[in-house]
Amino acid sequence: MLLLAGTAGADSLPGTSGNGTAPPGVSTNVDTIISWACWICFTIAILGVLFVAFKMIVQHHRGEGGQQFASLAYVLGGAILVAAASGIIGALTTAA
């Protein structure tokens, strides 16, 4: 009952419709941080793929090449998550 009473007045609060504006100077700083984080994540993903490829080469030379496909799937899955997150964030920033 108390929860319903607390949320009933939420529609009348200013800035709760989701289309508010950021304080001055914050938007550019947040965009810079997100851009750096995106580039760092993509760099880590590329280095991860190269590392797994190197491990595959070495293990194939030893005759044990099949064990690294799971590692490659994990690295590529992480890269897909980063790409999806950057796409979602990009869509949210352009919609606002």
KOLKOLBA-507886 format. One line per 8 residues: number of its first residue (from 0); their letters; for each residue x negated, y, z negated of N, C-alpha, C, O, CB. Coordinates in pm, 1 decimal, always signed. Atoms other than C-alpha are relative to their C-alpha. Glycine has a CB too. Layout:
<sites>
NUM = A = X Y Z X Y Z X Y Z X Y Z X Y Z  ...
</sites>
This chain:
<sites>
0 = MLLLAGTA = -82.1 -118.1 +0.0 +0.0 +0.0 +0.0 -87.5 +125.8 +0.0 -61.8 +221.2 +73.4 +93.9 -0.9 -120.3  +90.7 -114.5 +5.6 -280.8 +237.9 -88.9 -75.1 +15.0 +131.5 -100.1 +127.0 +176.1 -99.2 -15.1 -116.3  +69.8 -4.7 -127.2 -461.8 +146.0 +232.3 +85.8 +63.7 +107.9 +36.9 +144.2 +187.2 -41.8 -139.4 +42.2  -90.7 -58.3 -98.4 -158.9 +232.8 +442.0 +19.1 +148.7 -23.3 +28.7 +225.6 +72.4 +134.2 -70.6 -3.5  -16.5 -141.9 +30.4 -117.5 +564.5 +263.9 -125.0 +78.2 +39.7 -115.8 +193.6 +81.6 +30.4 +19.9 -149.8  +123.9 -68.3 -36.3 -482.6 +648.5 +326.8 -17.6 +14.1 +150.0 -75.4 +112.7 +195.9 -117.6 -73.4 -57.2  +17.4 -6.7 -145.2 -469.5 +573.6 +699.1 +111.5 +75.5 +68.4 +97.1 +112.1 +185.1 -9.0 -138.2 +57.4  -112.0 -69.6 -63.4 -134.8 +743.7 +762.6 -36.9 +143.9 +33.4 +6.8 +196.4 +135.8 +123.1 -2.8 -91.0
8 = GADSLPGT = +37.8 -138.2 -24.7 -287.8 +1089.0 +737.7 -123.7 +15.3 +85.7 -167.6 +127.6 +110.2 -21.3 +69.1 -128.4  +123.6 -7.6 -77.9 -593.3 +1000.8 +948.1 +21.8 +63.6 +135.8 -72.3 +118.2 +193.5 -59.1 -137.8 +17.4  -25.8 -60.5 -130.2 -424.0 +1119.3 +1266.9 -5.8 +152.2 -5.4 -31.3 +217.5 +95.7 +135.2 -44.3 +51.9  -0.8 -145.1 +12.4 -405.6 +1472.1 +1132.3 -137.7 +57.8 -30.3 -153.4 +179.8 -34.8 +96.5 +41.0 -107.3  +134.4 -49.3 +29.6 -778.4 +1493.1 +1051.4 -65.6 +53.5 +126.3 -50.0 -5.8 +233.0 -86.3 -111.1 -62.1  +68.3 -52.4 -118.9 -984.8 +1708.8 +1287.2 -117.7 -89.5 +39.4 -189.9 -140.2 -46.4 -49.3 +144.0 -25.3  +114.1 +75.0 -50.9 -1234.5 +1525.8 +1506.8 +15.2 -150.3 -5.3 -83.2 -221.1 +16.3 -119.9 +37.7 -74.8  -16.5 +144.7 +6.4 -1083.3 +1177.6 +1467.2 +48.7 -59.2 +131.3 +67.8 -180.5 +140.5 +96.0 -35.6 -109.9
16 = SGNGTAPP = -50.2 +52.1 -127.1 -964.1 +1148.2 +1826.2 -111.0 -60.4 +85.2 -81.3 -120.2 +188.6 +69.7 +110.3 +77.5  +110.1 +60.0 -73.8 -1312.2 +1040.9 +1945.8 -62.0 +89.8 +104.9 -156.0 +47.9 +172.4 +46.2 -123.2 +64.5  +56.8 -88.9 -100.0 -1382.6 +1340.5 +2167.0 -61.0 +124.3 -63.6 -46.8 +234.9 -11.4 +106.1 +39.9 +100.7  +66.6 -110.6 +66.5 -1577.8 +1556.9 +1924.2 -130.6 +35.5 +69.1 -174.3 -34.8 +160.2 -25.7 -33.7 -145.6  +127.3 -41.7 -56.7 -1897.1 +1742.0 +2007.1 -109.9 -17.2 -104.3 -86.7 -5.8 -224.6 +6.8 +146.7 +49.1  +115.1 +17.1 +88.1 -2241.0 +1680.2 +1864.1 -47.3 +136.3 -49.5 -28.8 +236.4 +19.6 -114.6 -74.4 +72.7  +57.2 -126.3 +47.9 -2405.8 +1948.2 +1649.3 -110.0 +49.2 +94.3 -170.3 -31.1 +165.4 -56.2 -17.1 -142.7  +101.3 -53.2 -91.0 -2643.6 +2179.8 +1836.2 -137.7 -62.5 -22.5 -184.2 -73.2 -136.0 -9.2 +150.4 -15.7
24 = GVSTNVDT = +134.3 +56.2 +5.6 -2979.2 +2020.7 +1915.7 -6.3 -148.8 -27.4 -111.6 -210.0 -9.0 -77.0 +69.7 -102.7  +1.3 +142.1 +34.0 -2878.0 +1670.5 +1811.1 +11.1 -86.3 +124.9 -52.3 -191.4 +133.6 +113.8 -32.9 -96.7  -26.2 +80.2 -119.4 -2761.6 +1547.1 +2150.9 -128.1 -29.9 +77.6 -149.2 -143.5 +119.9 +99.5 +71.6 +90.2  +122.7 +23.0 -75.7 -3096.8 +1593.2 +2323.0 -95.8 -90.2 -76.9 -163.8 -173.5 -17.0 -67.9 +132.9 +32.9  +87.4 +85.8 +80.8 -3286.1 +1433.1 +2033.1 +46.5 -144.8 +2.7 -35.2 -236.2 +13.7 -5.3 +50.0 -144.3  -53.9 +135.9 -3.3 -3055.7 +1131.0 +2029.2 -23.3 -63.0 +137.0 -59.0 -180.4 +146.2 +150.5 +0.2 -34.0  +26.9 +51.2 -134.6 -3085.8 +1094.8 +2407.4 -146.8 -38.8 +16.3 -177.1 -140.4 +78.8 +38.5 +104.5 +105.3  +142.2 +31.1 -7.4 -3464.7 +1103.6 +2376.3 -32.0 -128.4 -75.2 -107.2 -212.3 -25.6 -82.7 +115.4 -55.9
32 = IISWACWI = +24.9 +120.9 +79.8 -3465.5 +838.5 +2102.9 +54.1 -122.9 +71.3 -12.8 -226.1 +76.6 +63.9 +12.5 -139.9  -58.9 +113.9 -71.8 -3232.0 +612.0 +2301.0 -81.8 -33.8 +123.6 -101.6 -151.5 +153.9 +145.6 +30.3 +39.8  +82.7 +25.0 -118.5 -3444.0 +653.5 +2614.7 -129.7 -70.5 -37.0 -170.0 -165.9 +29.6 -30.9 +131.4 +72.3  +123.4 +64.8 +43.8 -3762.9 +565.0 +2427.4 +25.5 -143.3 -43.8 -51.2 -233.4 -9.8 -63.8 +78.7 -114.0  -32.2 +135.8 +45.8 -3597.1 +264.1 +2262.2 +27.9 -92.6 +117.8 -12.6 -208.8 +116.9 +121.2 +2.5 -94.6  -29.5 +79.6 -119.4 -3470.9 +143.1 +2600.0 -128.6 -38.2 +72.1 -146.4 -154.4 +108.8 +93.0 +77.2 +95.0  +126.2 +28.9 -68.4 -3815.0 +171.3 +2761.2 -85.6 -97.0 -80.6 -149.4 -185.2 -23.2 -77.6 +129.3 +25.6  +78.1 +91.3 +84.1 -3980.9 -2.2 +2465.5 +56.4 -141.7 +8.6 -18.9 -238.3 +20.1 -0.7 +48.3 -146.9
40 = CFTIAILG = -61.4 +133.0 -8.9 -3730.2 -288.8 +2477.5 -26.0 -65.1 +135.4 -55.7 -184.4 +142.0 +150.6 +9.4 -24.6  +28.1 +57.0 -132.4 -3773.7 -334.3 +2852.6 -147.2 -38.9 +14.2 -178.4 -139.8 +77.3 +38.4 +99.8 +110.0  +141.9 +34.4 -4.3 -4152.8 -329.2 +2813.4 -26.7 -129.0 -77.0 -103.3 -214.0 -31.7 -84.9 +114.5 -57.4  +15.4 +123.1 +77.7 -4131.6 -595.8 +2542.1 +56.2 -118.9 +76.5 -2.1 -227.3 +74.1 +69.7 +12.9 -136.4  -59.6 +108.7 -78.5 -3902.9 -804.3 +2765.2 -91.9 -42.4 +114.2 -107.6 -161.6 +140.6 +136.5 +42.8 +55.9  +91.7 +32.7 -110.1 -4146.9 -782.2 +3057.0 -122.9 -72.9 -53.2 -167.1 -171.7 +5.5 -42.5 +128.1 +75.8  +114.8 +68.0 +59.6 -4440.0 -873.9 +2832.2 +36.9 -140.3 -47.2 -44.8 -232.1 -39.0 -55.1 +81.6 -116.7  -46.0 +132.1 +41.8 -4234.3 -1163.2 +2693.6 +9.0 -97.1 +116.1 -30.4 -213.0 +103.4 +134.4 +10.8 -67.5
48 = VLFVAFKM = -7.4 +86.4 -118.6 -4166.7 -1300.8 +3040.9 -140.3 -36.7 +47.1 -165.6 -151.8 +82.9 +78.4 +69.9 +114.2  +137.3 +29.0 -41.5 -4535.1 -1270.3 +3129.7 -67.8 -97.6 -95.8 -142.5 -185.4 -52.4 -81.2 +129.4 +8.8  +58.5 +90.9 +98.3 -4635.8 -1444.0 +2804.8 +52.9 -142.0 +17.9 -24.0 -238.0 +14.0 +28.9 +49.3 -141.9  -57.8 +133.2 -21.0 -4394.4 -1732.4 +2863.3 -51.8 -60.2 +130.5 -78.1 -180.3 +137.2 +154.7 +7.1 +1.8  +54.0 +50.5 -126.7 -4514.9 -1761.1 +3223.5 -143.2 -49.5 -18.3 -180.6 -153.3 +36.4 +4.8 +109.6 +108.3  +136.8 +42.9 +27.2 -4874.9 -1779.8 +3101.7 -1.1 -132.8 -75.4 -79.2 -222.5 -43.8 -75.0 +107.3 -80.3  -8.0 +125.3 +75.0 -4780.0 -2049.7 +2850.8 +44.2 -115.7 +90.2 -3.0 -228.3 +74.9 +97.1 +14.9 -118.2  -44.5 +104.2 -93.0 -4600.8 -2241.1 +3127.8 -114.9 -45.4 +89.7 -129.6 -164.6 +116.8 +117.3 +50.8 +85.7
56 = IVQHHRGE = +114.2 +34.2 -85.7 -4910.1 -2226.7 +3348.6 -98.6 -88.1 -75.0 -144.6 -189.5 -22.6 -70.4 +127.3 +50.3  +96.5 +76.2 +79.1 -5137.4 -2351.9 +3071.7 +53.9 -139.2 -31.2 -19.4 -237.5 -20.1 -33.8 +74.4 -130.2  -55.4 +130.7 +33.8 -4902.0 -2631.5 +2968.0 +21.3 -86.4 +124.2 +12.1 -208.8 +115.4 +131.6 +16.7 -74.6  -11.6 +78.5 -122.7 -4841.2 -2736.3 +3329.2 -135.8 -59.8 +36.9 -144.8 -172.4 +85.8 +54.2 +87.2 +115.9  +135.0 +50.2 -26.4 -5215.5 -2769.4 +3368.2 -31.5 -119.4 -90.4 -104.8 -209.7 -50.0 -104.5 +112.1 -20.9  +19.8 +110.7 +93.2 -5212.7 -3000.6 +3064.1 +99.8 -113.2 +23.4 +85.4 -220.4 -35.3 +11.4 +49.8 -142.8  -100.2 +101.5 -25.4 -4911.2 -3193.3 +3198.1 +119.5 +7.4 -92.9 +192.8 -90.6 -105.8 -61.7 -133.6 -10.4  -109.8 -16.8 +94.7 -4659.8 -3054.8 +2944.7 +88.1 +117.8 +39.9 +130.8 +192.5 -48.1 -54.1 +20.0 -142.2
64 = GGQQFASL = -61.8 -123.7 -47.6 -4481.2 -2793.4 +3158.4 +145.2 +21.7 -33.3 +190.8 +135.6 -23.6 -13.3 +6.2 +141.7  -143.7 -16.6 +15.1 -4115.6 -2855.9 +3071.4 +48.1 +60.5 -129.6 +166.6 +92.0 -140.2 +62.8 -127.4 +15.5  -45.1 -46.5 +130.8 -4107.3 -2731.0 +2712.0 +23.9 +150.5 -7.3 +84.6 +196.5 -104.0 -100.1 -38.6 -103.3  -7.2 -145.7 +10.3 -4119.8 -2358.0 +2789.6 +124.7 +60.0 +62.9 +143.1 +181.6 +57.9 -120.3 +60.5 +63.4  -119.6 -55.7 -61.8 -3788.5 -2325.1 +2973.9 +95.9 +58.3 -103.2 +165.8 +155.4 -74.0 +70.6 -106.4 +81.5  -83.8 -56.3 +106.3 -3604.3 -2267.4 +2645.5 -51.9 +137.6 -41.1 +27.2 +229.2 -63.7 +4.1 -94.7 -122.3  +57.9 -130.7 +34.2 -3845.3 -1983.8 +2560.3 +30.9 +102.7 +107.2 +61.1 +218.1 +76.8 -151.8 -11.4 -19.3  -31.6 -90.7 -110.6 -3790.5 -1832.3 +2903.1 +146.8 +40.9 -5.7 +179.8 +156.6 +20.3 -32.1 -66.2 +136.0
72 = AYVLGGAI = -142.4 -32.3 +11.6 -3413.0 -1852.9 +2851.9 +24.0 +100.4 -112.5 +106.9 +190.2 -97.6 +82.4 -127.6 -24.5  -14.5 -95.1 +110.8 -3445.0 -1670.8 +2516.8 -46.7 +139.9 +40.8 +19.5 +239.3 +10.9 -79.6 -48.4 -122.6  +52.8 -130.3 -40.6 -3657.1 -1394.0 +2665.6 +93.1 +65.6 +102.2 +122.1 +184.8 +92.0 -142.3 -14.9 +58.6  -90.4 -56.9 -100.5 -3427.6 -1347.5 +2965.0 +134.9 +36.1 -61.2 +196.3 +135.0 -20.9 +19.8 -98.3 +115.8  -122.9 -34.6 +70.6 -3123.0 -1355.2 +2736.9 -13.4 +131.0 -75.7 +79.2 +212.2 -77.0 +38.5 -110.9 -95.8  +25.1 -127.0 +68.4 -3276.3 -1076.3 +2529.8 -3.5 +116.5 +97.4 +46.9 +224.5 +67.0 -130.7 -6.6 -77.1  +4.2 -105.5 -101.7 -3343.4 -875.4 +2846.0 +141.3 +33.9 +49.5 +172.3 +150.0 +76.1 -89.2 -43.3 +118.8  -138.4 -23.8 -41.8 -2979.5 -919.3 +2949.1 +74.0 +80.3 -106.8 +151.2 +170.5 -74.0 +73.0 -134.1 +27.0
80 = LVAAASGI = -63.1 -76.7 +108.5 -2865.1 -794.0 +2607.3 -44.7 +145.6 -0.4 +36.9 +235.2 -22.1 -31.9 -63.5 -134.9  +50.0 -137.5 -5.2 -3087.6 -486.6 +2635.8 +61.8 +74.8 +117.9 +101.3 +190.6 +104.5 -154.0 +1.5 +10.5  -59.3 -64.1 -117.2 -2958.0 -414.4 +2987.2 +148.0 +29.5 -23.0 +197.1 +134.7 +17.8 -17.6 -88.6 +124.0  -141.1 -22.5 +28.0 -2598.0 -453.8 +2871.8 +18.1 +114.0 -99.8 +108.0 +196.7 -84.3 +64.8 -128.1 -53.4  -10.0 -107.0 +99.7 -2654.0 -228.4 +2571.3 -27.9 +135.6 +63.0 +42.6 +232.5 +34.8 -97.2 -25.0 -116.1  +29.9 -128.8 -62.4 -2813.1 +44.1 +2781.4 +111.3 +41.3 +95.2 +139.4 +160.4 +108.7 -133.6 -6.3 +74.8  -113.2 -33.2 -87.1 -2524.8 +22.9 +3029.9 +120.0 +49.7 -78.4 +187.0 +144.3 -37.0 +39.9 -120.6 +82.2  -111.9 -41.5 +84.4 -2265.7 +50.2 +2753.6 -25.2 +139.3 -57.5 +64.3 +223.7 -58.0 +22.5 -101.6 -113.7
88 = IGALTTAA = +33.3 -131.3 +55.3 -2445.1 +344.3 +2592.8 +6.3 +107.3 +108.5 +54.8 +218.0 +85.3 -139.9 -2.5 -64.5  -7.1 -95.1 -110.3 -2481.5 +512.1 +2930.8 +142.8 +35.9 +37.2 +172.7 +151.6 +66.4 -70.9 -55.6 +120.1  -139.9 -26.5 -31.5 -2110.0 +474.7 +2998.5 +65.2 +84.5 -109.2 +148.2 +170.2 -79.2 +76.6 -131.7 +18.1  -58.3 -77.9 +108.9 -2022.7 +614.3 +2655.3 -48.6 +144.1 +2.2 +27.9 +235.5 -28.7 -33.1 -63.7 -133.9  +50.7 -137.4 -0.2 -2248.0 +917.4 +2693.6 +53.2 +81.0 +118.4 +70.6 +202.4 +107.1 -152.3 -0.7 +2.6  -53.5 -73.8 -113.1 -2115.3 +1006.4 +3038.4 +149.0 +24.4 -13.9 +201.5 +119.3 +44.2 -28.1 -73.8 +128.3  -144.0 -16.9 +18.6 -1752.2 +962.4 +2928.7 +31.0 +114.2 -95.4 +138.3 +174.0 -88.6 +62.1 -128.8 -51.6  -27.2 -103.4 +101.0 -1787.6 +1210.1 +2643.5 -17.8 +138.7 +53.9 +1.3 +236.1 -18.8 -89.1 -18.1 -119.2
</sites>
